Amino acid sequence: MILIDEARWWFRGRKWCHLVSDVSIEELVAFADAHGIDRRAFQGDHYDIPEDRREDLIAAGAVVVGSRELARRLRAAGLRLSPEQRRQAR
């Protein structure tokens, strides 16, 4: 399932949220590609999504969850990477 959390992280004057899959990285990348999300937004286990794209992704099927729930489900699926692993994945 594709999950998206609330946009609450500020960076460069914009609010950002996270897009993940609790099934597989392949599912996440396929969803992102199908909706025109730039691969540069991929962080190894999630995409950083600007707030202005969030509603479109929800309309496309991303399920809204809180940030803690998103992280919990990512870990439970065995897909959560450490910060070091995320840096290497780029």
C-alpha positions as CSV (number, residue, x, y, z in Angstrom):
1,M,0.0,0.0,0.0
2,I,1.2,3.5,-0.8
3,L,1.2,5.8,2.2
4,I,1.7,9.5,2.6
5,D,2.0,11.5,5.8
6,E,1.2,15.1,6.6
7,A,3.3,17.9,5.2
8,R,5.1,19.3,8.2
9,W,8.8,19.5,7.4
10,W,10.0,22.9,6.1
11,F,12.9,23.0,3.6
12,R,13.8,25.9,1.4
13,G,10.6,27.8,2.1
14,R,8.3,24.8,1.3
15,K,6.5,22.2,3.4
16,W,7.3,18.5,2.6
17,C,5.8,15.1,3.4
18,H,6.9,11.5,2.8
19,L,5.6,8.9,0.4
20,V,6.4,5.3,1.1
21,S,5.2,1.7,0.4
22,D,4.6,-0.8,3.1
23,V,4.9,-3.6,0.5
24,S,8.0,-3.0,-1.6
25,I,10.4,-0.4,-3.0
26,E,9.3,-1.6,-6.5
27,E,5.7,-0.7,-5.7
28,L,6.8,2.8,-4.4
29,V,9.0,3.5,-7.5
30,A,6.3,2.4,-9.9
31,F,3.7,4.6,-8.2
32,A,6.1,7.6,-8.2
33,D,7.0,7.1,-11.9
34,A,3.4,6.8,-12.8
35,H,2.7,10.2,-11.2
36,G,5.7,12.1,-12.6
37,I,7.7,12.3,-9.3
38,D,11.3,13.1,-10.1
39,R,13.7,10.3,-9.1
40,R,15.9,12.8,-7.4
41,A,13.2,13.0,-4.7
42,F,13.9,9.3,-3.9
43,Q,15.7,8.8,-0.6
44,G,16.3,5.0,-0.6
45,D,13.1,4.1,1.3
46,H,10.8,7.1,0.7
47,Y,10.2,10.1,-1.6
48,D,10.2,13.6,-0.3
49,I,7.1,15.2,-1.7
50,P,6.3,19.0,-1.7
51,E,3.0,19.9,-0.1
52,D,1.5,21.1,-3.4
53,R,1.7,17.6,-4.9
54,R,0.2,15.9,-1.8
55,E,-3.5,16.1,-2.7
56,D,-2.9,14.8,-6.2
57,L,-1.1,11.7,-4.8
58,I,-3.9,11.1,-2.3
59,A,-6.5,11.3,-5.2
60,A,-4.3,8.8,-7.1
61,G,-4.6,6.3,-4.2
62,A,-2.0,7.2,-1.6
63,V,-3.4,6.5,1.9
64,V,-3.0,9.3,4.5
65,V,-1.4,8.2,7.8
66,G,0.4,10.0,10.6
67,S,4.2,10.3,10.5
68,R,4.6,7.8,13.3
69,E,2.3,5.3,11.7
70,L,4.1,5.7,8.4
71,A,7.5,5.0,10.0
72,R,6.1,2.1,12.0
73,R,4.7,0.5,8.9
74,L,7.9,1.1,6.9
75,R,9.9,-0.6,9.7
76,A,7.4,-3.5,10.0
77,A,7.7,-4.2,6.3
78,G,11.5,-4.4,6.7
79,L,11.9,-1.5,4.2
80,R,13.2,1.3,6.6
81,L,16.9,2.2,5.9
82,S,19.3,3.7,8.4
83,P,20.6,7.2,7.5
84,E,23.8,5.7,6.3
85,Q,22.0,3.2,4.1
86,R,19.9,6.1,2.6
87,R,23.0,8.0,1.8
88,Q,24.5,5.0,0.0
89,A,21.2,4.4,-1.9
90,R,21.3,7.8,-3.6
